[in-house]
Amino acid sequence: MSCSEETVEVIIPLVKTITSLSFRNLSYTVGQKGAKKELLKNISGTFRSGRLTAVIGPSGSGKSSLLNALSGFKTRGVKGRILINNEIVDRLKYRQIVAYTTQDVAILQELTVQETLHFAADLKLSSSVTRIHKTKIVNDIVALLRLEKCAHSRVAVLSGGEKKRLSIGLELVSNPKIMFFDEPTSGLDSESSYQVVSYMKDLVKQGRCVVSVIHQPSSELLELFDDIYVIADGRCMYQGSLGDLVPTLEEAGFVCPQYYNRADFAMKIASSVDTDSEKIMQLMDRTELITNGQSNGFYNDQQQLDHDKPLEESRSGSSPQYPISQFRQFLILTRRTALGTLRNLALTRIRLLGHILFGLLLGAVFYDVGDDAAKVLSNVSALLMILMFIVFSNSMTVVLTFPLEIAVFMREHKSNYYSVAAYFFSKVAADFPLMLTSVTCFQLIVYYLTGQPNETWRIIPFWVICALMGWTAQMYGMVIGSIFPVTVSPFVVPSSTIPMILFSGCFIRYSELLDVFKPLTFVSHFRYGFEGLSLATYGFNRTELGCDDLFCYYRKSRKVLQMLEIERSDYWIDVAALGVWIVVLHVLLYASLRLRLMRNQ
């Protein structure tokens, strides 16, 4: 190790207290197309600190399911007993000492390595930890994982191995005592895989309990592990040291050929559970007998856990769920989201530039039609185009980026970084200024180029409607992005928005609609946006419009309102209706985030 002794002093003191993690009769059942499928079948075992354990087995045997259940990432359908040092620990305390790195770790792409680690430190460490100490911890982790060369590089440009090491570093920030890794070498070449496992070996030397799922490790990679845990069809086929693997299998009647990879041999046996079931079942029974015999002193009937409760619920007086307050979480997340947004080319420069350029184009096409009574219909079309651009530009931008951030939210929330409320409010607050700036630039350009009335009491109401529509569109995009996958959400937004445009009152007047469609006009946010812009432009007792022709039917603005059938409409009702839309969308977004978490329990 090239890290300094100060690194060891930061990390070691809190990890010597853990000696073992034991589990017994752990089962995990999921519903699949109306049927129940048992992924883990009363599996038992013990993982000890100071030992690097490899979990191996054929595809679908239950390796990842075991780590999901032991880490607490999956709780629904899980039954069994999990103990730390022979004692049941409450759920919150357990989650504070356990870290889990999944196979594909979602990390924000626009932040640098050091920034990513610093934000993790701000969220996972107590407020009492000074900034200097947090910086020291981050620097130590960077040195420990050999990330110095890419410390100031953005995550988007990191190699696969560097991203794997960064994902390990994110968990090291909180100094976990037990670490689970799900196939950390997947997608890496042999050299990078060896480096990643070597770093895991270094963590073991610091007194941690480290368990990793490994898919078909090479002989060289296998030698880095101390213990092997073999799973076959949701049951434990072997648990013990690497050196005892072959002798144990030979006792059961499975002779390993000379120079054969021991891991491949064990997985070959585990894969033949259907064809050679008798000897394998005897081996499993023997393994369970030995494991349960070692664990007899760990359990009693009163410690049996209920359905969906692999750990006890937190008791009064236990550690709080989050190390910092929700308000501080909100501030940190807002700062992080704003930094990532400013660096995102699509979300900032292109988005702002697009509003300006389209504003110039729209203003040029509909140049100076606002005060010409002979061009009222063209001006009405311009108002609708303004709304359509605001809605689609703000909803489609976030619907393409938000689903990618959801994966980061899911991982960090499950790891007790922050609450749902803190993330929700930070996301809304961080994205709002950019939306408002873009809409304001666009609105001012279009307003003056199209020749709308240069009156303050019209400009401000006009801007209010544009801002509210932009806010509505942004929240709508977030809701769709949180509910649907990124492959579907870009289709859902336009296909669900176009009917609302249809019932806005521009293409067909309310009185001409069939009775069955009239109620739909009251749920169309486009209706309230279009009415609001029309009233801001032609309402508020506007004087006669200019007219260069001999006769202009729409010289009086009242005629325009009558033509649109909104002469009795109230601007402030439109504002209130858009406000209701915004509130409902906020509630839906919060509920969708909660629902995503519930589905992934």
C-alpha positions as CSV (number, residue, x, y, z in Angstrom):
1,M,0.0,0.0,0.0
2,S,1.3,3.4,-0.9
3,C,-1.1,5.4,1.4
4,S,0.4,7.1,4.4
5,E,0.1,5.9,8.0
6,E,-2.3,8.7,8.6
7,T,-4.8,6.9,6.3
8,V,-4.6,3.9,8.6
9,E,-5.2,6.1,11.6
10,V,-8.4,7.5,10.1
11,I,-9.8,4.2,9.1
12,I,-8.7,1.4,11.5
13,P,-9.9,2.4,15.0
14,L,-13.6,1.9,14.3
15,V,-13.4,-1.4,12.5
16,K,-11.8,-3.6,15.1
17,T,-15.0,-4.0,17.0
18,I,-16.7,-6.2,14.4
19,T,-15.7,-9.9,14.4
20,S,-18.5,-11.6,12.5
21,L,-21.8,-11.3,10.7
22,S,-23.9,-14.4,11.0
23,F,-27.2,-15.3,9.4
24,R,-29.4,-18.4,9.7
25,N,-32.4,-19.7,7.9
26,L,-32.5,-16.7,5.6
27,S,-35.1,-17.0,2.9
28,Y,-36.0,-14.6,0.1
29,T,-39.2,-15.0,-1.9
30,V,-40.4,-12.8,-4.7
31,G,-43.6,-12.7,-6.7
32,Q,-43.3,-13.4,-10.3
33,K,-46.3,-13.2,-12.7
34,G,-48.7,-14.1,-9.9
35,A,-46.4,-17.0,-8.7
36,K,-44.0,-17.1,-5.8
37,K,-40.3,-17.8,-6.5
38,E,-38.0,-18.7,-3.7
39,L,-34.5,-17.2,-4.4
40,L,-32.9,-18.1,-1.1
41,K,-34.0,-21.3,0.7
42,N,-33.2,-21.2,4.5
43,I,-29.6,-20.4,3.8
44,S,-27.1,-19.9,6.7
45,G,-23.5,-18.8,7.1
46,T,-20.9,-16.6,8.9
47,F,-18.6,-14.0,7.5
48,R,-15.7,-12.8,9.7
49,S,-13.7,-9.6,9.8
50,G,-10.2,-9.8,8.6
51,R,-11.2,-12.4,6.0
52,L,-12.0,-11.7,2.3
53,T,-14.9,-14.0,1.3
54,A,-15.8,-14.8,-2.3
55,V,-19.4,-15.7,-3.0
56,I,-19.5,-17.9,-6.2
57,G,-22.1,-20.0,-7.9
58,P,-23.8,-20.4,-11.3
59,S,-26.1,-17.7,-12.8
60,G,-29.4,-17.5,-11.0
61,S,-28.2,-19.4,-7.9
62,G,-29.0,-16.5,-5.6
63,K,-25.6,-14.8,-5.1
64,S,-26.9,-11.2,-5.6
65,S,-30.1,-12.0,-3.7
66,L,-28.0,-13.0,-0.7
67,L,-26.1,-9.7,-0.7
68,N,-29.3,-7.8,-1.3
69,A,-30.9,-9.4,1.8
70,L,-27.8,-9.2,4.0
71,S,-27.2,-5.5,3.1
72,G,-30.8,-4.5,3.9
73,F,-31.3,-3.2,0.3
74,K,-34.1,-5.8,0.0
75,T,-36.5,-6.4,2.9
76,R,-39.8,-7.4,1.3
77,G,-40.1,-11.2,1.2
78,V,-37.1,-11.7,3.4
79,K,-37.2,-13.9,6.5
80,G,-34.5,-15.1,8.8
81,R,-32.0,-14.0,11.4
82,I,-29.0,-11.7,11.0
83,L,-26.6,-11.0,13.9
84,I,-23.5,-8.9,14.5
85,N,-21.1,-10.5,17.0
86,N,-23.9,-12.9,18.2
87,E,-26.4,-10.1,18.8
88,I,-29.4,-8.8,16.9
89,V,-28.8,-5.1,16.0
90,D,-31.6,-2.6,15.3
91,R,-32.2,-1.7,11.6
92,L,-30.8,1.8,11.7
93,K,-27.6,0.9,13.5
94,Y,-27.1,-2.1,11.1
95,R,-27.4,0.2,8.0
96,Q,-24.8,2.5,9.5
97,I,-22.1,-0.2,9.8
98,V,-22.9,-2.0,6.5
99,A,-22.0,-0.8,3.0
100,Y,-23.2,-2.4,-0.2
101,T,-21.8,-1.7,-3.7
102,T,-24.0,-3.1,-6.4
103,Q,-22.7,-4.3,-9.8
104,D,-23.5,-1.1,-11.6
105,V,-23.1,1.9,-9.3
106,A,-24.9,5.0,-10.5
107,I,-22.7,8.1,-10.0
108,L,-23.4,11.7,-11.1
109,Q,-21.3,12.1,-14.3
110,E,-20.6,15.9,-14.2
111,L,-18.8,15.9,-10.9
112,T,-15.1,15.2,-10.4
113,V,-13.8,12.3,-8.3
114,Q,-12.8,14.6,-5.4
115,E,-16.1,16.5,-5.6
116,T,-18.1,13.3,-5.5
117,L,-16.2,12.1,-2.4
118,H,-16.5,15.5,-0.7
119,F,-20.3,15.6,-1.2
120,A,-20.5,12.0,0.1
121,A,-18.5,13.1,3.2
122,D,-20.8,16.1,3.7
123,L,-23.9,13.9,3.6
124,K,-22.6,10.8,5.5
125,L,-20.5,12.4,8.2
126,S,-21.7,14.3,11.2
127,S,-21.9,18.1,11.2
128,S,-19.4,18.0,14.1
129,V,-16.7,16.7,11.7
130,T,-14.7,19.7,10.6
131,R,-14.1,20.6,6.9
132,I,-10.4,20.0,7.4
133,H,-11.0,16.5,8.7
134,K,-13.4,15.7,5.9
135,T,-10.8,16.8,3.4
136,K,-8.2,14.6,5.1
137,I,-10.5,11.6,4.9
138,V,-11.2,12.2,1.2
139,N,-7.5,12.6,0.4
140,D,-6.7,9.4,2.3
141,I,-9.4,7.5,0.3
142,V,-8.0,8.9,-3.0
143,A,-4.5,7.7,-2.0
144,L,-5.7,4.3,-0.7
145,L,-7.5,3.6,-4.0
146,R,-4.8,5.1,-6.3
147,L,-7.1,7.7,-7.7
148,E,-4.6,10.6,-7.5
149,K,-4.2,10.9,-11.3
150,C,-7.9,11.3,-11.9
151,A,-8.9,13.1,-8.7
152,H,-9.8,16.2,-10.7
153,S,-11.4,14.4,-13.7
154,R,-15.1,14.2,-14.2
155,V,-16.7,10.8,-13.6
156,A,-17.9,10.8,-17.2
157,V,-14.4,10.3,-18.5
158,L,-13.2,7.7,-16.0
159,S,-12.3,4.2,-17.0
160,G,-14.2,1.2,-15.8
161,G,-11.6,0.3,-13.2
162,E,-11.5,3.9,-11.9
163,K,-15.3,4.0,-11.6
164,K,-15.2,0.7,-9.6
165,R,-12.6,2.1,-7.2
166,L,-14.6,5.4,-6.9
167,S,-17.7,3.4,-6.0
168,I,-15.6,1.7,-3.2
169,G,-14.4,5.1,-2.0
170,L,-18.0,6.4,-1.7
171,E,-18.7,3.7,0.9
172,L,-15.4,4.1,2.7
173,V,-16.3,7.7,3.5
174,S,-18.6,6.6,6.4
175,N,-16.0,4.0,7.6
176,P,-18.2,0.9,7.3
177,K,-17.3,-2.2,9.3
178,I,-18.9,-4.6,6.9
179,M,-18.7,-4.3,3.1
180,F,-20.6,-6.2,0.4
181,F,-19.7,-6.1,-3.3
182,D,-21.7,-7.5,-6.1
183,E,-19.5,-8.5,-9.0
184,P,-17.0,-5.6,-8.7
185,T,-14.9,-7.0,-11.5
186,S,-17.6,-7.2,-14.1
187,G,-16.7,-5.5,-17.4
188,L,-13.0,-5.1,-16.4
189,D,-9.9,-6.7,-17.9
190,S,-7.8,-9.2,-15.9
191,E,-5.4,-6.5,-14.7
192,S,-8.0,-4.1,-13.6
193,S,-9.9,-6.9,-11.9
194,Y,-6.8,-7.9,-10.0
195,Q,-6.3,-4.3,-8.8
196,V,-9.9,-4.0,-7.6
197,V,-9.7,-7.2,-5.6
198,S,-6.3,-6.2,-4.3
199,Y,-7.8,-3.0,-2.9
200,M,-10.5,-5.1,-1.3
201,K,-7.8,-7.2,0.3
202,D,-6.3,-4.0,1.7
203,L,-9.6,-3.2,3.3
204,V,-9.7,-6.6,4.9
205,K,-6.2,-6.0,6.4
206,Q,-7.7,-3.0,8.2
207,G,-10.0,-5.3,10.1
208,R,-13.2,-5.1,8.0
209,C,-15.5,-7.9,7.0
210,V,-15.5,-7.9,3.2
211,V,-17.7,-10.2,1.1
212,S,-17.8,-10.1,-2.7
213,V,-19.7,-11.9,-5.4
214,I,-17.2,-13.0,-8.1
215,H,-18.2,-14.4,-11.4
216,Q,-15.8,-17.0,-12.8
217,P,-12.6,-15.7,-11.1
218,S,-9.2,-16.7,-12.6
219,S,-6.9,-18.9,-10.5
220,E,-4.7,-15.8,-9.8
221,L,-7.7,-13.7,-8.7
222,L,-9.0,-16.6,-6.5
223,E,-5.8,-16.7,-4.5
224,L,-6.5,-13.3,-3.1
225,F,-9.6,-14.6,-1.2
226,D,-9.4,-16.2,2.2
227,D,-12.8,-17.9,2.3
228,I,-15.3,-19.3,-0.3
229,Y,-19.1,-19.4,-0.1
230,V,-20.6,-21.5,-2.8
231,I,-24.3,-21.2,-3.6
232,A,-26.3,-23.6,-5.6
233,D,-30.1,-23.2,-6.2
234,G,-30.5,-20.8,-3.3
235,R,-28.7,-23.1,-0.8
236,C,-25.2,-23.1,0.5
237,M,-23.1,-25.9,-1.0
238,Y,-19.8,-25.0,0.7
239,Q,-18.5,-22.5,3.2
240,G,-15.0,-22.4,4.5
241,S,-11.4,-21.6,3.6
242,L,-10.1,-21.7,0.0
243,G,-7.6,-24.4,1.0
244,D,-10.4,-26.7,2.3
245,L,-12.6,-26.4,-0.8
246,V,-11.1,-29.2,-2.9
247,P,-10.7,-31.7,0.0
248,T,-14.3,-31.1,1.1
249,L,-15.6,-31.7,-2.4
250,E,-13.5,-34.9,-2.7
251,E,-15.0,-36.2,0.5
252,A,-18.4,-35.8,-1.1
253,G,-17.3,-37.7,-4.2
254,F,-16.3,-34.9,-6.5
255,V,-12.6,-35.2,-7.6
256,C,-11.0,-32.1,-9.0
257,P,-8.7,-32.7,-12.0
258,Q,-5.1,-31.6,-11.6
259,Y,-4.4,-27.9,-12.6
260,Y,-8.2,-27.3,-12.8
261,N,-9.4,-23.9,-11.5
262,R,-11.0,-24.6,-8.2
263,A,-13.7,-22.0,-8.6
264,D,-14.7,-23.3,-12.0
265,F,-14.8,-26.9,-10.5
266,A,-17.1,-25.8,-7.7
267,M,-19.4,-23.9,-10.0
268,K,-19.5,-26.9,-12.4
269,I,-20.7,-29.1,-9.5
270,A,-23.2,-26.4,-8.4
271,S,-24.6,-26.2,-12.0
272,S,-25.2,-30.0,-12.0
273,V,-27.6,-29.8,-9.1
274,D,-30.4,-31.3,-11.3
275,T,-28.3,-34.1,-12.8
276,D,-26.3,-35.1,-9.7
277,S,-28.7,-34.1,-7.1
278,E,-28.2,-36.8,-4.5
279,K,-24.5,-36.2,-3.8
280,I,-25.0,-32.4,-3.9
281,M,-27.9,-32.5,-1.5
282,Q,-25.9,-34.5,0.9
283,L,-23.1,-32.0,0.6
284,M,-25.5,-29.1,1.2
285,D,-27.0,-30.9,4.2
286,R,-23.6,-31.5,5.7
287,T,-22.6,-27.8,5.1
288,E,-25.8,-26.6,6.8
289,L,-25.3,-29.0,9.7
290,I,-21.8,-27.7,10.3
291,T,-22.9,-24.1,9.9
292,N,-25.8,-24.4,12.2
293,G,-23.7,-26.3,14.7
294,Q,-21.2,-23.4,14.8
295,S,-24.1,-21.0,15.3
296,N,-26.1,-22.8,17.9
297,G,-25.1,-20.3,20.5
298,F,-26.1,-17.4,18.4
299,Y,-29.9,-17.9,18.2
300,N,-33.0,-18.7,20.1
301,D,-36.7,-18.9,19.2
302,Q,-37.4,-15.4,20.5
303,Q,-35.0,-13.9,18.0
304,Q,-36.9,-15.3,14.9
305,L,-37.7,-12.3,12.7
306,D,-41.1,-11.5,11.3
307,H,-41.9,-11.3,7.6
308,D,-40.1,-8.4,5.9
309,K,-38.0,-7.7,9.1
310,P,-34.5,-9.2,8.8
311,L,-33.5,-6.9,11.6
312,E,-35.2,-5.4,14.5
313,E,-36.8,-2.0,14.2
314,S,-34.9,0.8,15.8
315,R,-35.6,1.3,19.4
316,S,-36.0,4.6,21.2
317,G,-32.6,6.1,22.0
318,S,-31.0,4.4,19.0
319,S,-28.8,6.3,16.5
320,P,-30.6,8.7,14.2
321,Q,-31.1,7.6,10.7
322,Y,-29.1,10.4,9.1
323,P,-26.0,12.0,10.5
324,I,-27.0,15.5,9.6
325,S,-30.3,17.4,9.6
326,Q,-32.7,17.4,6.7
327,F,-32.2,21.1,6.2
328,R,-28.5,20.6,5.9
329,Q,-29.1,17.7,3.5
330,F,-31.3,20.1,1.4
331,L,-28.5,22.7,1.2
332,I,-25.8,20.2,0.2
333,L,-28.0,18.5,-2.4
334,T,-29.1,21.8,-3.9
335,R,-25.5,22.9,-4.2
336,R,-24.5,19.5,-5.8
337,T,-27.4,19.5,-8.2
338,A,-26.8,23.1,-9.2
339,L,-23.1,22.3,-9.9
340,G,-23.9,19.3,-12.0
341,T,-26.6,21.2,-13.9
342,L,-24.3,24.1,-14.7
343,R,-21.7,21.7,-16.1
344,N,-24.3,19.8,-18.2
345,L,-24.1,21.1,-21.7
346,A,-27.6,20.0,-22.6
347,L,-29.2,21.4,-19.4
348,T,-27.5,24.8,-19.4
349,R,-25.8,26.4,-22.4
350,I,-27.8,24.5,-25.1
351,R,-31.0,24.9,-23.2
352,L,-30.5,28.7,-22.6
353,L,-29.2,29.2,-26.1
354,G,-32.1,27.3,-27.6
355,H,-34.6,29.6,-25.8
356,I,-32.8,32.6,-27.1
357,L,-32.5,31.4,-30.7
358,F,-36.0,30.1,-31.0
359,G,-37.2,33.4,-29.4
360,L,-35.4,35.3,-32.2
361,L,-36.9,32.9,-34.8
362,L,-40.4,33.1,-33.5
363,G,-40.1,36.9,-33.2
364,A,-38.9,37.2,-36.8
365,V,-41.7,35.0,-38.2
366,F,-44.4,36.8,-36.2
367,Y,-42.7,40.2,-36.3
368,D,-44.8,43.1,-35.2
369,V,-48.2,41.4,-35.4
370,G,-49.2,42.2,-31.8
371,D,-50.8,45.6,-32.4
372,D,-52.2,45.0,-35.8
373,A,-56.0,44.2,-35.9
374,A,-55.6,42.7,-39.3
375,K,-53.2,40.1,-38.0
376,V,-55.0,39.0,-34.8
377,L,-55.2,35.4,-35.9
378,S,-51.5,35.3,-36.5
379,N,-50.9,36.8,-33.1
380,V,-53.1,34.2,-31.5
381,S,-51.0,31.6,-33.2
382,A,-47.9,33.2,-31.9
383,L,-49.3,33.0,-28.3
384,L,-49.9,29.3,-28.8
385,M,-46.4,28.7,-30.2
386,I,-44.9,30.5,-27.2
387,L,-46.7,28.1,-24.9
388,M,-45.9,25.0,-26.9
389,F,-42.2,25.9,-27.0
390,I,-42.0,26.6,-23.3
391,V,-43.8,23.3,-22.4
392,F,-41.9,21.0,-24.7
393,S,-38.4,22.6,-24.2
394,N,-38.7,22.4,-20.4
395,S,-40.4,19.1,-20.1
396,M,-38.4,17.1,-22.6
397,T,-35.1,18.3,-21.2
398,V,-35.7,17.0,-17.7
399,V,-37.5,13.8,-18.9
400,L,-34.3,12.7,-20.6
401,T,-32.0,13.5,-17.7
402,F,-34.1,12.8,-14.6
403,P,-34.4,9.0,-15.0
404,L,-30.6,8.8,-14.9
405,E,-30.5,10.7,-11.6
406,I,-33.2,8.5,-10.2
407,A,-30.7,5.6,-10.1
408,V,-28.3,7.8,-8.0
409,F,-31.2,8.8,-5.7
410,M,-32.2,5.1,-5.2
411,R,-28.6,4.1,-4.3
412,E,-27.9,7.0,-2.0
413,H,-31.2,6.9,-0.1
414,K,-30.9,3.2,0.5
415,S,-27.4,3.9,1.9
416,N,-28.9,6.5,4.3
417,Y,-27.3,9.6,2.6
418,Y,-30.5,11.7,2.9
419,S,-34.3,11.6,3.1
420,V,-36.7,11.6,0.3
421,A,-38.0,15.1,1.3
422,A,-34.5,16.6,1.2
423,Y,-33.8,15.2,-2.2
424,F,-37.3,16.3,-3.5
425,F,-37.0,19.9,-2.4
426,S,-33.4,20.2,-3.5
427,K,-34.2,19.0,-7.0
428,V,-37.0,21.4,-7.4
429,A,-35.0,24.3,-6.0
430,A,-31.9,23.7,-8.0
431,D,-33.6,23.3,-11.4
432,F,-36.0,26.3,-10.9
433,P,-33.6,29.2,-11.5
434,L,-32.4,27.9,-14.9
435,M,-35.9,27.3,-16.0
436,L,-37.0,30.7,-15.0
437,T,-34.0,32.4,-16.6
438,S,-34.5,30.6,-19.9
439,V,-38.2,31.3,-20.0
440,T,-37.7,34.9,-19.1
441,C,-35.1,35.5,-21.9
442,F,-37.4,33.7,-24.4
443,Q,-40.5,35.6,-23.3
444,L,-38.9,39.1,-23.4
445,I,-37.4,38.5,-26.9
446,V,-40.7,37.2,-28.3
447,Y,-42.8,39.8,-26.6
448,Y,-41.0,42.8,-28.0
449,L,-40.3,41.4,-31.5
450,T,-43.9,40.4,-32.0
451,G,-45.0,43.9,-31.1
452,Q,-47.1,43.2,-28.0
453,P,-48.3,46.2,-25.9
454,N,-45.4,47.9,-24.2
455,E,-47.2,48.3,-20.9
456,T,-45.9,47.1,-17.6
457,W,-49.3,45.8,-16.3
458,R,-49.4,43.6,-19.4
459,I,-45.7,42.5,-19.5
460,I,-45.8,41.2,-16.0
461,P,-49.0,39.2,-16.2
462,F,-47.7,37.8,-19.6
463,W,-44.4,36.8,-17.9
464,V,-46.3,35.2,-14.9
465,I,-48.2,32.9,-17.2
466,C,-45.0,31.9,-19.1
467,A,-43.2,31.2,-15.9
468,L,-46.0,29.1,-14.5
469,M,-46.3,27.1,-17.7
470,G,-42.5,26.6,-17.6
471,W,-42.7,25.4,-14.0
472,T,-45.6,23.1,-14.8
473,A,-43.8,21.7,-17.8
474,Q,-40.6,21.0,-15.8
475,M,-42.5,19.3,-13.0
476,Y,-44.5,17.3,-15.5
477,G,-41.3,16.1,-17.1
478,M,-39.9,15.1,-13.7
479,V,-43.1,13.1,-12.9
480,I,-43.0,11.3,-16.2
481,G,-39.3,10.7,-15.8
482,S,-39.7,9.2,-12.4
483,I,-42.5,6.9,-13.3
484,F,-41.4,5.6,-16.7
485,P,-38.0,4.4,-17.9
486,V,-35.9,6.6,-20.2
487,T,-36.8,4.5,-23.2
488,V,-40.5,5.3,-22.8
489,S,-40.8,8.7,-21.1
490,P,-39.8,10.7,-24.3
491,F,-42.8,9.3,-26.0
492,V,-45.2,9.7,-23.0
493,V,-44.6,13.5,-22.7
494,P,-45.7,14.6,-26.2
495,S,-48.4,12.0,-26.6
496,S,-50.0,13.1,-23.3
497,T,-49.4,16.8,-23.9
498,I,-50.9,17.1,-27.4
499,P,-54.5,16.3,-26.2
500,M,-54.2,19.1,-23.7
501,I,-53.2,21.4,-26.6
502,L,-56.2,20.2,-28.5
503,F,-58.5,21.3,-25.7
504,S,-56.8,24.6,-25.1
505,G,-59.6,26.6,-27.0
506,C,-57.3,27.7,-29.8
507,F,-58.0,25.0,-32.5
508,I,-61.7,24.5,-31.6
509,R,-63.9,26.7,-29.5
510,Y,-65.5,25.4,-26.3
511,S,-69.0,25.8,-27.6
512,E,-68.2,23.7,-30.7
513,L,-66.9,20.7,-28.7
514,L,-69.1,17.7,-28.1
515,D,-70.5,17.5,-24.6
516,V,-68.4,14.5,-23.8
517,F,-65.2,16.4,-24.4
518,K,-66.1,19.7,-22.6
519,P,-65.0,18.5,-19.2
520,L,-61.5,17.8,-20.5
521,T,-61.0,21.5,-21.1
522,F,-61.0,22.0,-17.3
523,V,-58.1,19.7,-16.8
524,S,-55.9,21.1,-19.6
525,H,-53.2,23.3,-18.3
526,F,-52.8,24.6,-21.9
527,R,-56.3,26.0,-21.7
528,Y,-55.3,28.1,-18.6
529,G,-52.0,29.1,-20.1
530,F,-53.6,30.1,-23.4
531,E,-56.4,32.0,-21.7
532,G,-53.9,33.8,-19.4
533,L,-51.7,35.0,-22.3
534,S,-54.8,36.1,-24.3
535,L,-56.2,38.0,-21.4
536,A,-52.8,39.6,-20.7
537,T,-52.6,40.7,-24.3
538,Y,-56.2,41.7,-25.1
539,G,-57.8,42.0,-21.7
540,F,-57.5,44.5,-18.9
541,N,-59.5,47.2,-20.9
542,R,-57.1,47.4,-23.8
543,T,-57.7,50.3,-26.2
544,E,-58.3,49.8,-29.9
545,L,-55.7,47.9,-31.9
546,G,-53.9,49.6,-34.8
547,C,-55.2,48.9,-38.3
548,D,-53.7,49.9,-41.7
549,D,-56.6,48.5,-43.7
550,L,-59.9,50.3,-44.4
551,F,-61.8,48.0,-42.1
552,C,-60.6,45.7,-39.3
553,Y,-63.2,43.6,-37.5
554,Y,-60.9,43.0,-34.6
555,R,-60.0,46.6,-34.0
556,K,-61.7,46.4,-30.6
557,S,-59.9,43.9,-28.3
558,R,-63.3,42.9,-26.9
559,K,-64.1,41.3,-30.3
560,V,-60.9,39.1,-30.0
561,L,-62.0,37.9,-26.6
562,Q,-65.4,37.1,-27.9
563,M,-64.0,35.2,-30.8
564,L,-61.9,33.1,-28.4
565,E,-64.9,32.7,-26.1
566,I,-63.0,34.0,-23.1
567,E,-64.6,37.4,-22.7
568,R,-66.0,36.3,-19.3
569,S,-62.8,34.5,-18.2
570,D,-60.8,35.7,-15.2
571,Y,-57.0,36.0,-15.5
572,W,-56.5,35.2,-11.8
573,I,-58.5,32.0,-12.1
574,D,-56.1,30.9,-14.8
575,V,-53.2,31.7,-12.5
576,A,-54.8,29.8,-9.7
577,A,-55.5,26.8,-11.9
578,L,-51.9,26.6,-13.0
579,G,-50.9,26.9,-9.4
580,V,-53.1,23.9,-8.6
581,W,-51.5,22.0,-11.5
582,I,-48.1,22.8,-10.0
583,V,-49.1,21.7,-6.5
584,V,-50.6,18.4,-7.8
585,L,-47.4,17.7,-9.9
586,H,-45.3,18.3,-6.8
587,V,-47.4,15.8,-4.8
588,L,-47.2,13.3,-7.7
589,L,-43.4,13.6,-7.9
590,Y,-43.0,13.0,-4.2
591,A,-45.4,10.1,-4.3
592,S,-43.6,8.6,-7.3
593,L,-40.3,8.7,-5.6
594,R,-41.8,7.0,-2.6
595,L,-43.4,4.4,-4.8
596,R,-40.1,3.7,-6.5
597,L,-38.5,3.0,-3.2
598,M,-41.3,0.7,-2.1
599,R,-41.1,-1.3,-5.3
600,N,-37.4,-1.8,-4.8
601,Q,-37.5,-2.9,-1.1
